């Protein structure tokens, strides 16, 4: 039994994290790959059945994981992020949720054939979207800030509200139809919900106070918050089922808005935990399904219900709830389409299926199949369409890999100008207006502000930028910027200028662990690059062709020309570094910084017999 359980755990983790990697590698929705992996390993091949292997621990693990995921998501809900969006978000999570509940209940009764009692419960539950599916989709889609913020806030806030609404409806039904349920039970439910919100707020305030006052050492901050989350969830859920989700959401929002100095470190830890839990939980849930449940999804009643929810209920609830708001038609259209259901819907519907059956509602047997059908349909449809649909509506960031330059100077301004001319998104940031003079004169996008300030996240959108180059004249500051943004950009996409070996901060010994990759070549310092630009060196773009191969380009270029980056024909951007010896292939563009003449006489003499049209296809330097 031990070996069998160990094998199950191993396979769940491998399939979950492997699905995340495949999603990153091939640009596919992670939720879809995880769902398919679980179905293949579970009901199709019969390799694992987590529900049987884990026994009573199965539901415990799922609910605890959902609590942690909800807390991690709510830890990102800073009120400063929704400046100007408060009204649309409030309406969507209140009026929109109410409309979705009513329409969803009607559809469940008339289309799925459920009794009014069961239809009302499931209609309340299906207003949820949730961070387990929304957050991975947002990472994949690269939406613009407004629609991304609305989808994130809606998913995280409505997740516990949907579960509570279903519980509330269930309690009402029992009160109306079952003699042993009294009005006191309803009052207790409301009291427990209010207490859950207060408990989450209190836990958040206490945890924040302990960390800010130094009562918790740095190495224990994340583990203690982790323990607080589980304690908060368990206490609240033990008092009244499903109120634990509300408690941990309130705790996360409270801590997010205390602006704790070390909140980012905790957020990165929780994000790592969340990715792990989302991956494993989806595999566990789908691998535990039976073939009978899967086949029942193809019942015409379930199919019609799913289509009605996707194409009518969601759009109607969004458009009606956002009347007289400043949302554009494009934003309403996108929000009206994107509403994937996830872990909370699956887990809570399983609980209600059992509870309703025990209460005598025989039609509750199809709830699991109904929920799975809606989850799988929305995850696949929205996962594969969100990027393309958002692009069509003009609400997605361009696919071009953008560059964020930290530090204004003549070199960075000219460098940014070249990127801009090549249609590559670029932004220069600096805390000094004086250092941004060159960027302003050249019309290059720029932002005046401290990149390390926590206000930066709410002032500029970093989504378009895939690479960061710290290009100030202070090595230690460059290293600090790179260290700070490694979790956001990834270590391989973080660069800084060459260190001052002879003077300055002497960071040579720290290069392997602190700072970014040294860009260009060792010795290309801030002073060297700016001196070249000021003395007349120019940026050149050279296209590699069959007639003008890379080896010939390297041989003929000026000896003191600085190779900067390669813009691949595929659209990928690769920077020259001391460790990365790049080669240009046919169709690639090499960008360099070289002296004004760069051997132009030799080039013109060699190709003077060629026509201008031939020159156009034979590799060009301009």
Secondary structure, DSSP 8 states (H G I E B T S, - for coil): -HHHHHHHHHHHHHHHHHHHHHHHHHT--HHHHHHHHHHIIIIIT-S--HHHHHTTHHHHHHHHHHHHHHHHHHTT--GGGGTTTHHHHHHIIIIIHHHHHHHHHHHHHHTS---HHHHHHHHHHTT---HHHHHHHHHHH-B-HHHHHHHHHHHHHHHHHHHHHHHHHHHHHHHHH-TT--HHHHHHHHHHHHHHHHHHHHHHHHHHHHHHTT-S-HHHHHHHHHHHHHHHHHHHHHHSTTHHHHHHHHHHHHHHTTT-TTHHHHHHHHHHHHHHHHHHHHHHHHHT--HHHHHHTT-HHHHHHHHHIIIIIHHHHHHHHTTTSS--HHHHHHHHH-----HHHHHHHHHHHHHHHHTT-GGGGGHHHHHHHHHHHHHHHHHHHHHHHHHHTT-B--SS-EEEEES--HHHHHHHHHHHHTT--EEEEES-SGGGHHHHHHT--EEES-TTSTTHHHHS--TTEEEEEE-SS-HHHHHHHHHHHHHHH-GGGEEE----SSSSS--GGGTTTSS-EEBSSTT--HHHHHHHHHTT-EEEEEE--SSS-HHHHHHHS-TT-EEEEEE-TTS-EEE-BSS------TT-EEEEEE-SSTTHHHHHHHHTTS-HHHHHHS--B-
